[in-house]
Amino acid sequence: MLRRFSIYKGLQKPLVYRGFKGKFIGWGIGSLIAGIVAGGLIGALSSMYFGGFITLISIAAGISYTFHRQKSGLHDKARAKGVFIHPINLKKKYAAYIS
């Protein structure tokens, strides 16, 4: 007798965590860590309040940039505008096969 098992249909969906999808989860974590490190260094070198301000600004900028890039999609590709003509050098390759 054949058994029928239900197939989980969510395997092709990207991982989602708090609005971030797929690779942008790593981008969000990276912007958090970079903001904390940058704010900590600036706070240690100048003042604690200025370092805290820089921490908040850099984390907010990183998270907003990540959300902005996420709107393009998970597989965002560069879209070059214009006409590109690639030179064809068949004589050199063809000559190697003849001799």
LUMVO-581927 format. One record per atom (N, C-alpha, C): residue in three letters; x negated, y negated, z; residue number from 1. Coordinates in steps of 0.2 Angstrom, whole numbers. Example, Ala and Ser with C-alpha at 12.3 -4.5 7.8 and 13.67 -1.06 7.14 Angstrom:
BEGIN
("ala",(-66,28,39),1)
("ala",(-62,22,39),1)
("ala",(-66,16,39),1)
("ser",(-64,11,35),2)
("ser",(-68,5,36),2)
("ser",(-64,0,39),2)
# end
This chain:
BEGIN
("met",(-4,6,0),1)
("met",(0,0,0),1)
("met",(-4,-6,0),1)
("leu",(-2,-11,-4),2)
("leu",(-6,-17,-4),2)
("leu",(-3,-22,2),2)
("arg",(-8,-25,5),3)
("arg",(-6,-30,10),3)
("arg",(-7,-37,7),3)
("arg",(-3,-41,8),4)
("arg",(-3,-48,6),4)
("arg",(-5,-53,12),4)
("phe",(-10,-57,10),5)
("phe",(-13,-62,15),5)
("phe",(-11,-69,12),5)
("ser",(-9,-73,17),6)
("ser",(-8,-80,15),6)
("ser",(-15,-83,14),6)
("ile",(-16,-87,9),7)
("ile",(-22,-91,7),7)
("ile",(-22,-98,10),7)
("tyr",(-27,-99,13),8)
("tyr",(-28,-106,16),8)
("tyr",(-29,-111,10),8)
("lys",(-24,-116,9),9)
("lys",(-25,-120,3),9)
("lys",(-29,-126,5),9)
("gly",(-31,-128,11),10)
("gly",(-35,-134,12),10)
("gly",(-43,-133,11),10)
("leu",(-45,-128,8),11)
("leu",(-52,-127,7),11)
("leu",(-55,-132,3),11)
("gln",(-52,-135,-2),12)
("gln",(-55,-139,-7),12)
("gln",(-54,-147,-4),12)
("lys",(-52,-148,1),13)
("lys",(-51,-155,4),13)
("lys",(-57,-157,8),13)
("pro",(-59,-163,7),14)
("pro",(-65,-165,11),14)
("pro",(-64,-166,18),14)
("leu",(-69,-166,22),15)
("leu",(-68,-166,30),15)
("leu",(-66,-174,31),15)
("val",(-62,-175,36),16)
("val",(-59,-182,37),16)
("val",(-60,-183,45),16)
("tyr",(-63,-188,47),17)
("tyr",(-64,-190,54),17)
("tyr",(-63,-197,55),17)
("arg",(-58,-199,58),18)
("arg",(-56,-206,59),18)
("arg",(-56,-211,53),18)
("gly",(-53,-208,48),19)
("gly",(-53,-212,42),19)
("gly",(-59,-212,37),19)
("phe",(-64,-209,39),20)
("phe",(-70,-207,35),20)
("phe",(-69,-201,32),20)
("lys",(-71,-200,26),21)
("lys",(-71,-194,22),21)
("lys",(-77,-191,20),21)
("gly",(-79,-185,20),22)
("gly",(-85,-182,17),22)
("gly",(-91,-185,19),22)
("lys",(-95,-187,14),23)
("lys",(-102,-190,15),23)
("lys",(-101,-197,19),23)
("phe",(-96,-200,19),24)
("phe",(-95,-207,23),24)
("phe",(-95,-206,30),24)
("ile",(-94,-200,33),25)
("ile",(-95,-199,40),25)
("ile",(-102,-200,42),25)
("gly",(-106,-197,38),26)
("gly",(-114,-198,39),26)
("gly",(-116,-205,39),26)
("trp",(-113,-209,34),27)
("trp",(-114,-216,33),27)
("trp",(-112,-220,39),27)
("gly",(-106,-218,42),28)
("gly",(-103,-222,47),28)
("gly",(-108,-221,54),28)
("ile",(-110,-214,55),29)
("ile",(-114,-213,60),29)
("ile",(-121,-216,59),29)
("gly",(-123,-216,53),30)
("gly",(-130,-220,52),30)
("gly",(-129,-227,53),30)
("ser",(-124,-230,51),31)
("ser",(-123,-238,53),31)
("ser",(-123,-239,60),31)
("leu",(-119,-234,64),32)
("leu",(-119,-235,71),32)
("leu",(-126,-235,74),32)
("ile",(-130,-230,72),33)
("ile",(-137,-229,75),33)
("ile",(-141,-234,73),33)
("ala",(-141,-237,67),34)
("ala",(-145,-242,65),34)
("ala",(-143,-249,68),34)
("gly",(-137,-250,69),35)
("gly",(-135,-256,73),35)
("gly",(-137,-256,80),35)
("ile",(-137,-250,83),36)
("ile",(-139,-249,90),36)
("ile",(-147,-250,91),36)
("val",(-150,-247,86),37)
("val",(-158,-248,86),37)
("val",(-160,-255,85),37)
("ala",(-157,-258,80),38)
("ala",(-158,-265,78),38)
("ala",(-157,-270,84),38)
("gly",(-151,-269,87),39)
("gly",(-149,-273,92),39)
("gly",(-153,-272,98),39)
("gly",(-155,-266,100),40)
("gly",(-160,-264,105),40)
("gly",(-167,-268,104),40)
("leu",(-169,-267,98),41)
("leu",(-176,-270,97),41)
("leu",(-176,-278,98),41)
("ile",(-171,-281,95),42)
("ile",(-170,-288,95),42)
("ile",(-169,-290,102),42)
("gly",(-165,-286,106),43)
("gly",(-163,-288,113),43)
("gly",(-170,-287,117),43)
("ala",(-174,-283,116),44)
("ala",(-180,-282,119),44)
("ala",(-185,-287,118),44)
("leu",(-185,-290,112),45)
("leu",(-190,-295,110),45)
("leu",(-187,-302,111),45)
("ser",(-181,-303,111),46)
("ser",(-179,-310,112),46)
("ser",(-174,-310,119),46)
("ser",(-168,-310,118),47)
("ser",(-164,-310,124),47)
("ser",(-158,-304,124),47)
("met",(-156,-302,129),48)
("met",(-151,-297,130),48)
("met",(-144,-299,126),48)
("tyr",(-142,-305,127),49)
("tyr",(-136,-307,124),49)
("tyr",(-136,-308,116),49)
("phe",(-142,-310,114),50)
("phe",(-143,-311,107),50)
("phe",(-143,-303,104),50)
("gly",(-147,-299,107),51)
("gly",(-147,-292,105),51)
("gly",(-140,-289,105),51)
("gly",(-136,-290,110),52)
("gly",(-129,-287,110),52)
("gly",(-125,-290,104),52)
("phe",(-126,-296,103),53)
("phe",(-122,-300,97),53)
("phe",(-124,-297,91),53)
("ile",(-131,-296,90),54)
("ile",(-134,-293,84),54)
("ile",(-131,-285,83),54)
("thr",(-131,-282,89),55)
("thr",(-128,-275,88),55)
("thr",(-121,-275,86),55)
("leu",(-117,-279,89),56)
("leu",(-110,-279,87),56)
("leu",(-109,-281,79),56)
("ile",(-113,-286,77),57)
("ile",(-112,-289,70),57)
("ile",(-115,-283,65),57)
("ser",(-120,-280,67),58)
("ser",(-123,-275,62),58)
("ser",(-119,-269,62),58)
("ile",(-116,-267,67),59)
("ile",(-111,-261,67),59)
("ile",(-105,-263,63),59)
("ala",(-102,-268,64),60)
("ala",(-96,-270,61),60)
("ala",(-98,-271,53),60)
("ala",(-103,-274,52),61)
("ala",(-105,-274,44),61)
("ala",(-106,-268,41),61)
("gly",(-109,-263,45),62)
("gly",(-111,-256,42),62)
("gly",(-104,-252,41),62)
("ile",(-100,-253,46),63)
("ile",(-93,-249,46),63)
("ile",(-89,-252,40),63)
("ser",(-89,-259,40),64)
("ser",(-85,-262,34),64)
("ser",(-88,-260,27),64)
("tyr",(-94,-260,27),65)
("tyr",(-97,-258,20),65)
("tyr",(-96,-251,19),65)
("thr",(-96,-247,24),66)
("thr",(-94,-240,22),66)
("thr",(-87,-239,20),66)
("phe",(-82,-242,23),67)
("phe",(-75,-242,21),67)
("phe",(-75,-245,14),67)
("his",(-78,-250,13),68)
("his",(-78,-253,6),68)
("his",(-80,-248,1),68)
("arg",(-86,-245,2),69)
("arg",(-89,-240,-3),69)
("arg",(-84,-234,-3),69)
("gln",(-81,-232,2),70)
("gln",(-76,-226,2),70)
("gln",(-70,-227,-3),70)
("lys",(-68,-233,-4),71)
("lys",(-63,-234,-8),71)
("lys",(-64,-232,-16),71)
("ser",(-71,-232,-17),72)
("ser",(-73,-230,-24),72)
("ser",(-72,-223,-25),72)
("gly",(-72,-219,-20),73)
("gly",(-71,-211,-20),73)
("gly",(-77,-208,-18),73)
("leu",(-76,-201,-17),74)
("leu",(-82,-197,-14),74)
("leu",(-87,-196,-19),74)
("his",(-86,-196,-26),75)
("his",(-90,-195,-31),75)
("his",(-91,-201,-35),75)
("asp",(-93,-206,-32),76)
("asp",(-94,-213,-36),76)
("asp",(-100,-212,-40),76)
("lys",(-99,-214,-47),77)
("lys",(-104,-214,-51),77)
("lys",(-105,-221,-54),77)
("ala",(-112,-222,-56),78)
("ala",(-113,-229,-59),78)
("ala",(-110,-229,-66),78)
("arg",(-106,-234,-67),79)
("arg",(-103,-235,-74),79)
("arg",(-107,-241,-77),79)
("ala",(-111,-239,-82),80)
("ala",(-115,-244,-86),80)
("ala",(-110,-247,-91),80)
("lys",(-110,-253,-92),81)
("lys",(-106,-256,-98),81)
("lys",(-111,-258,-103),81)
("gly",(-109,-257,-109),82)
("gly",(-113,-259,-115),82)
("gly",(-114,-253,-120),82)
("val",(-118,-254,-125),83)
("val",(-119,-249,-130),83)
("val",(-126,-247,-130),83)
("phe",(-127,-241,-129),84)
("phe",(-134,-238,-128),84)
("phe",(-136,-234,-134),84)
("ile",(-141,-235,-138),85)
("ile",(-144,-231,-143),85)
("ile",(-150,-228,-141),85)
("his",(-150,-221,-141),86)
("his",(-156,-217,-140),86)
("his",(-160,-215,-146),86)
("pro",(-166,-217,-146),87)
("pro",(-170,-215,-152),87)
("pro",(-171,-208,-153),87)
("ile",(-170,-205,-159),88)
("ile",(-171,-198,-160),88)
("ile",(-177,-197,-164),88)
("asn",(-182,-193,-161),89)
("asn",(-188,-191,-164),89)
("asn",(-188,-184,-166),89)
("leu",(-184,-182,-171),90)
("leu",(-184,-175,-173),90)
("leu",(-190,-173,-177),90)
("lys",(-193,-177,-180),91)
("lys",(-199,-175,-184),91)
("lys",(-204,-172,-180),91)
("lys",(-206,-175,-174),92)
("lys",(-211,-173,-170),92)
("lys",(-209,-166,-167),92)
("lys",(-203,-165,-165),93)
("lys",(-201,-158,-162),93)
("lys",(-201,-153,-168),93)
("tyr",(-198,-155,-173),94)
("tyr",(-197,-150,-179),94)
("tyr",(-204,-148,-182),94)
("ala",(-209,-153,-182),95)
("ala",(-215,-151,-185),95)
("ala",(-219,-146,-180),95)
("ala",(-217,-146,-174),96)
("ala",(-221,-141,-170),96)
("ala",(-218,-134,-171),96)
("tyr",(-212,-133,-173),97)
("tyr",(-209,-127,-175),97)
("tyr",(-211,-124,-181),97)
("ile",(-213,-129,-186),98)
("ile",(-215,-127,-193),98)
("ile",(-221,-123,-193),98)
("ser",(-226,-127,-189),99)
("ser",(-233,-124,-190),99)
("ser",(-234,-118,-185),99)
# end
